[in-house]
Amino acid sequence: MRPVIIALDFPSQATALDFLTPFAQTPNLFVKVGMELFYTAGPQILTALRARGIQVFLDLKCYDIPHTVEQTMVQLGRQGVALVTIHAAGGAAMVAAAKRGLVAGAQAAGVAPAKLLAVTQLTSTTEAQMQAEQLISADLPTTVRHLAHLAWQNGADGVIAAAPEDPVIHAATAPDFLCINPGIRLTEDATDDQQRVVTPGRAAALGSNGLVVGRSITRAADPLAAYQRILKEWGD
């Protein structure tokens, strides 16, 4: 798995599907459905995307008591998506419960289990902000490494993290543990609300296993051309 995942951060199913029209002939297309789109369109957007042969990363970042997360993941596991997310900060029991739920849901529906990704620290968070607002005294790489290791030990298949942290995550986990990186921008793009950003080529050099790209594609004058440029820079 080494995808470039387009973040469909749109306010409606119709808008998202219309955006994808120029990508109809694009092989191995992979998209992210986040909270904004899922809470508007519901599971119907997942069905519509699967009908087009598109792989889905369902990014809902679940974070609750273990029982609630497990039961939620049973339902998400039935959906036939490729990736789902939780927050690693939920702790060991929550990560393990999420994995159990995903597997149980997939088995009940007769689909392949989604891979479980744990969010370490959001790419909009700086080290100073983390220390001041979350009262975490460790530095950012140490915190991310710790959360990634905890997630790996409890059944997660990978993490969502900023690309500069990929080397320490890979060193603390296993060769097949995935580092999927948001916060990807082309050189000339604005960083917007992201703090820890890199280009596709830099992410590849750092050991990234996949990119999540939103505004650099969705706000481009020619989204398909922007996507193809990112693939080229990424090395695909």
C-alpha positions in Angstrom: 0.0 0.0 0.0 1.4 3.3 -1.1 -1.5 5.5 -2.1 -2.1 9.1 -2.7 -5.5 9.7 -1.1 -7.6 12.6 -2.1 -9.4 14.2 0.8 -13.1 14.8 -0.2 -13.7 17.6 2.3 -16.9 18.7 0.7 -20.3 19.7 2.2 -22.5 17.2 0.2 -22.4 13.9 -1.6 -23.4 15.6 -4.9 -20.5 18.0 -4.6 -18.0 15.3 -3.9 -19.1 13.0 -6.7 -19.2 15.9 -9.2 -15.6 16.7 -8.2 -14.6 13.1 -9.0 -16.0 13.2 -12.6 -12.7 14.1 -14.2 -11.1 11.2 -12.4 -13.4 8.6 -13.9 -10.6 6.9 -15.8 -8.0 7.2 -13.1 -6.7 3.7 -12.0 -6.5 2.8 -8.3 -8.2 5.9 -7.1 -8.3 6.3 -3.3 -10.2 9.0 -1.4 -10.8 10.1 2.1 -14.3 10.6 3.5 -14.0 12.7 6.7 -16.4 14.0 9.3 -17.9 16.8 7.2 -18.9 14.6 4.3 -19.9 11.5 6.3 -22.0 13.4 8.8 -23.9 15.0 5.8 -24.2 12.0 3.5 -23.9 9.0 5.8 -23.0 5.5 4.7 -24.6 6.2 1.3 -21.5 8.1 0.2 -19.4 4.9 0.9 -21.8 2.8 -1.2 -21.6 5.4 -4.1 -17.8 5.4 -4.0 -17.5 1.7 -3.9 -19.9 1.4 -6.9 -17.3 3.4 -8.8 -14.5 1.1 -7.8 -12.9 3.7 -5.6 -11.1 2.7 -2.3 -12.2 4.6 0.8 -10.3 5.9 3.8 -13.0 6.6 6.4 -11.5 9.2 8.7 -13.8 9.7 11.7 -11.1 9.7 14.4 -13.1 7.8 17.0 -12.2 8.5 20.6 -14.4 7.2 23.4 -14.5 4.5 26.1 -13.4 1.1 24.7 -16.9 -0.5 24.6 -18.3 2.4 22.6 -15.4 2.4 20.2 -15.6 -1.4 19.8 -19.3 -1.3 18.9 -18.8 1.7 16.6 -16.0 -0.2 14.8 -18.3 -3.2 14.3 -20.6 -1.0 12.3 -17.7 0.7 10.4 -16.2 -2.7 9.7 -19.3 -3.7 7.8 -18.8 -0.9 5.3 -16.1 -2.4 3.1 -13.7 0.6 3.5 -9.9 0.2 3.3 -8.8 2.4 6.2 -10.4 3.8 9.4 -9.1 6.0 12.2 -9.1 6.3 15.9 -7.1 8.5 18.3 -4.1 6.8 19.8 -4.5 8.9 22.9 -7.6 6.8 23.7 -5.2 4.3 25.2 -4.2 0.6 24.9 -7.6 -0.8 25.8 -9.4 1.5 23.3 -7.0 0.6 20.4 -7.4 -3.1 21.1 -11.2 -2.8 21.3 -11.3 -0.9 18.0 -9.4 -3.7 16.3 -11.7 -6.4 17.7 -14.7 -4.4 16.5 -13.4 -3.9 13.0 -12.6 -7.6 12.6 -16.0 -8.7 13.9 -17.9 -6.3 11.7 -15.9 -7.3 8.6 -16.5 -11.0 9.3 -20.2 -10.5 9.8 -20.5 -8.6 6.4 -18.1 -11.0 4.5 -15.7 -8.2 3.6 -12.0 -7.7 4.0 -11.2 -6.0 7.4 -10.2 -2.3 7.1 -6.8 -1.4 8.4 -6.8 0.5 11.6 -4.9 3.8 11.8 -4.3 5.7 15.0 -3.9 9.5 15.0 -0.8 10.5 17.0 -0.8 14.3 17.0 -2.8 16.4 14.5 -0.6 18.1 11.8 -2.2 21.4 12.9 -0.6 21.0 16.3 2.8 22.5 17.1 5.1 21.3 19.9 4.6 24.5 21.9 0.8 24.1 21.6 0.9 20.5 22.6 3.0 21.2 25.7 1.0 24.3 26.8 -2.6 23.0 26.0 -2.3 19.3 26.6 0.3 19.6 29.4 2.6 17.1 27.7 6.1 17.8 28.8 7.8 15.5 26.3 8.9 16.9 22.9 6.7 16.2 19.9 8.8 13.3 18.3 9.0 11.5 21.6 5.2 11.8 22.1 4.4 10.7 18.6 6.8 7.7 18.9 5.3 6.7 22.2 1.7 6.8 20.8 2.7 5.0 17.7 4.4 2.2 19.7 1.3 1.9 21.9 -1.0 1.7 18.9 1.2 -1.0 17.3 1.4 -3.1 20.4 -2.4 -3.1 20.6 -3.3 -4.1 17.1 -3.3 -1.0 15.0 -2.0 -1.3 11.5 -0.5 2.1 11.3 -0.7 5.7 12.2 -1.7 9.1 10.9 1.2 11.4 11.6 3.2 14.2 10.0 5.9 13.0 7.6 8.9 14.3 9.6 8.0 11.9 12.3 8.0 8.8 10.0 11.6 7.8 10.7 11.1 7.6 14.5 7.8 5.8 14.1 9.3 3.1 11.8 12.2 2.7 14.2 9.8 2.1 17.1 7.4 -0.3 15.4 7.7 -2.8 12.6 8.5 -2.7 8.8 4.9 -3.3 7.8 3.5 -0.6 10.2 2.0 2.1 8.1 2.8 5.8 8.3 0.1 7.7 6.4 0.8 11.4 6.2 -1.6 14.4 5.9 -0.2 17.9 5.8 1.1 17.5 2.2 1.5 20.6 0.1 3.0 21.4 -3.3 5.9 23.9 -3.0 3.9 26.9 -4.0 0.8 26.1 -2.0 -0.3 27.9 1.2 -0.1 25.8 4.4 -3.5 27.1 5.6 -4.1 25.7 9.1 -1.4 23.0 8.9 1.8 23.4 10.8 4.0 20.3 10.0 3.8 20.2 6.2 6.1 18.7 3.6 6.1 18.1 -0.2 5.2 14.7 -1.7 8.9 14.1 -2.6 10.1 15.0 0.9 7.4 12.6 2.4 8.7 9.8 0.1 12.3 10.4 1.3 11.2 10.3 4.9 9.6 6.8 4.5 6.0 7.6 4.1 3.6 4.8 3.2 0.8 7.0 1.9 -0.3 10.6 1.5 -3.5 12.3 2.3 -3.9 15.4 0.1 -6.8 17.8 0.2 -6.6 21.4 -0.7 -3.6 21.1 -3.0 -5.8 19.0 -5.3 -9.4 20.1 -4.5 -8.7 23.8 -4.7 -6.4 23.5 -7.8 -7.4 25.2 -11.0 -7.0 21.7 -12.6 -7.5 19.1 -9.9 -6.6 16.1 -12.1 -3.4 17.7 -13.2 -2.5 18.5 -9.6 -3.2 14.9 -8.6 -0.9 13.7 -11.5 1.8 16.1 -10.5 1.7 14.8 -6.9 1.9 11.2 -8.1 5.0 12.1 -10.1 6.6 13.9 -7.2 5.7 11.0 -4.9 7.4 8.6 -7.3 4.4 6.6 -8.5 
